[in-house]
């Protein structure tokens, strides 16, 4: 008797699983659509990554963020494909995302724009809007390239660290007259000398260093690339 019950339960379980997977069978066209969508998502993600890497203007380039853009596009696409025809899944996804907290700080506001660009492309691909995806991807990419090629006059930000003999502050400030923006960030005085850190924006770094080093009593001067928060 137990053997018959076990066999019956096994048959019932198999039939239940078969019915479950039968209800989720995907046609050949659907499989092709999924494959094309994922391949396009990977290609669009690589394009966004290339645009980001080519037009990066920060101090320290983070390759992991570029790879994250590819993964965001690639991951968003199947998620949207899964929930686009189901209101229940859409509401559940909204509820799940509402409790997610991202603790990684984005220092450059432009990085946030790249993240939204990758997410938007994933959403469009998941929704099957291939033509709109191509238009938006090419349009935004071309706009970023054109803006990056324009010759805007931009003063680069640096931290000037100067070691000098005490009492030379006025002469150092005189050497910085040609600098548009200069602000003392810190100043340290000891028996062996003084150290001053100045935030400034300058294009001709060598000329500035030569002016500072020409002051008698200045031991050394160092320029460090600086990205204000």
Residue, then its C-alpha position, 0 to 999 in steps of 0.5 A: x500500500x505505501x508503495x502505491x501511494x508513493x508511486x501516485x505521489x510521484x506521478x502527481x508531482x511530475x504531472x504538476x511540474x509538467x503543467x507548470x512548465x507547459x504554462x511557461x513555454x516560450x515560442x521560437x519567436x519569443x526565444x529569438x526576441x529574448x536573444x536579440x534583446x540581450x545581444x542588443x543590450x550588451x552592444x548598447x551597454x558597451x557603446x555607453x561604456x566606450x562613450x564614458x571612457x572616451x569622454x571621461x574628464x575626472x581625476x581618477x578613472x574607475x573601470x568598475x563603474x564603466x563595467x557597471x553601465x554595461x551590466x545595468x543595461x544588460x540586467x534591466x532588459x530581462x527585468x522589463x521583459x518579465x514585468x511588461x505584460x503583468x501588472x502584478x509583477x510590475x507592482x511587486x517589482x516596484x515594492x521590491x525596489x523601494x526597499x533597496x538602498x544604494x550606499x555607493x556615493x556618486x562623486x561626479x554628477x555626470x556619472x548619474x546621467x550615465x547611469x540613467x542613460x544605461x537604465x533607460x536603454x535597458x527599459x526601452x530594449x525590454x519593452x521592445x522599442x528597438x528603433x527608439x533605442x537606436x535613435x536615443x543611443x546614437x543621439x545621446x552619444x553624438x551629443x556627448x562627443x560633440x560637447x566634449x570636442x568643443x573648446x571650452x576654456x576650463x581652468x583645471x583645479x589643483x592643490x598647491x602645496x608650498x614649503x617655505x620659510x615663515x614670513x613669505x606669505x605676501x610674496x607667495x600671494x603675489x605670485x598667484x595674482x594671475x590665478x583667477x581662483x585661489x583659496x587657502x585650505x590649510x596652513x602649518x607653521x613649525x620651527x623648521x618652516x611653514x607649509x601652506x595648501x592653496x586651492x586654485x585653478x590654472x592652465x599653465x602649471x609650469x609657469x606658476x610653479x616657476x614663479x613660486x620657486x623663484x621666491x627666495x626662501x621657498x623650499x619646494x612647491x607641488x601641484x596635485x590634481x584636485x576635484x572639488x566635491 
